[in-house]
Amino acid sequence: MTADDGHGVAVQVAACGKTFADGTRALEPASLSIARGETLVLLGPSGCGKTTMLRIIAGLESPDAGGRVLFDGADVSAVPIEKRNVGMVFQSYALFPNMTVADNIGYGLKIRGVAKAERAARIAELVALTNIAGLEHRRIDQLSGGQRQRVALARAVAIRPAVLLLDEPLTALDAALRERLRGELDRLLRSLGITTIYVTHDQAEAMALGDRIVVMSKGAIAQVGTPREIYFRPATRFVAEFVGAANIIEAEIADGALRLPGGHWRIADSVSRSRAVAMIRPETIRIAATEAATLRGVVDSVSFVGDRQRVVVSGATARPLAIDAPNALPIRGGDRVGLVADPEAIRLLPEHL
């Protein structure tokens, strides 16, 4: 989903940068359009500017001169957070410990003057949606981490916000619970249809939740695209290496192929340069008999990683290649192998074309 696919633009960020009083440049001027009902994920390492971008959209920070934030076409750049109709969920959840679960969920409705009966109906609806039935009268300190996350989310959406902003909401949870709640969160966001902006440094979260992903680096936007576009067609070497595992190959190009120490691989791109830096994902390389392949190498190591085995092969390229192979494949260190890859799986990084 994009902002011009017929759903309309819910949020527009226009040339928003941020320089703090001490001179620190946290965000280079950036522009984004977010479609109504879209889940947009801001992804990047710590210090890349993603949380600063979120805080500007929320109204917790003001952009540098010239930057603007628009909700449904209206400029809200000077509007404080409490008047922007946004819901927020932080990593810490920021729940009220002296209130029950129900009172936390209904807090925003109460301060907006919503009648008690209507509040109760909305709380009951969200309790069911977030799978916390039976917990309404518990205190926050009686809840597990996953339950607190659900309460924080229910409280954020209770006011029916125009935009939902989530800042690393699953980071404090253990891996298994994080994965389960990620699926629940995705289903909830789809059912509610709320325009959502989600900040994370976790690539798996970004891939699972985002209609589109904004990859950020050093205060700037490196690439915007669907999860598949980001993963299979990264715009830069940084994106290729940050999102998932990647083999980076520097090579000569001749006659439509990468010329490598262990042979050659055909490429799909037509280029005029004689050298390039290419990217290929470990799961797109197949191990074959040496006579069946145009590229060959020697197995350095084999590691069991659960649903697959990670095979490292040297001699085929200047640096060892990582390959994800089926566990059923009989292979061990020292084996000489052929390596097969579809030309479309080899991505020549654009800055080197």
Secondary structure, 3 states (H helix, E strand, C coil): CCCCCCCCEEEEEEEEEEECCCCCEEEEEEEEEEECCCEEEEECCCCCCHHHHHHHHHCCCCCCCCCEEEECCEECCCCCHHHCCEEEECCCCCCCCCCEHHHHHHHHHHHCCCCHHHHHHHHHHHHHHCCCCCCCCCEHHHCCHHHHHHHHHHHHHHCCCCEEEEECCCCCCCHHHHHHHHHHHHHHHHHHCCEEEEEECCHHHHHHHCCEEEEEECCEEEEEECHHHHHHCCCCHHHHHHCCCCEEEEEEEECCEEEECCEEEECCCCCCCCEEEEEECHHHCEEECHHHCCEEEEEEEEEECCCCEEEEEECCCCCCEEEEECCCCCCCCCCEEEEECCHHHCEECHHHC
